[in-house]
Amino acid sequence: MDAPLFDAPTASAAPSSGGGLLEVTLALLAIVALIAGLAWLMKRMRGFGIAGHDRIQVLGERAMGPKERCVLVRVGTTEILVGVASGSVTTLHVFPEGANTEAPVSPPASTTGAPRFKDLLMRSLGK
């Protein structure tokens, strides 16, 4: 006699719930780690996917305090000096087109005619 067409599965063929739960947990952890890794990568790559990100250039910045900075930015052909503090950005000066915003070159350190500090101090002390 032939076996019935639709036979009930035997006990050894039944899936165990522990193995399936472990697979689902590992897959979920892998997906969460992938999302966290992509978020970290996007944060590290500032300006990723933004068209025209070269229109604003930071030319220089100087710390004025623990939370305050002066930043010189170029937007198109205009250069703007802005003050950045915690919670605010303030325009300090807008330079006209063609203005020289380069740092001045310091003169050479030639002190041939100037008296030295040590000599001035000794003279003021009477020695």
Buried (B, 14 or more C-beta within 10 A) or exposed (E): EEEEEEEEEEEEEEEEEEEEEEEEEEEEEEEEEEEEEEEEEEEEEEEEEEEEEEEEEEEEEEEEEEEEBBBBBBEEEEBBBBBBEEEEEEEEEEBEEEEEEEEEEEEEEEEEEEEEEEEEEEEEEEE
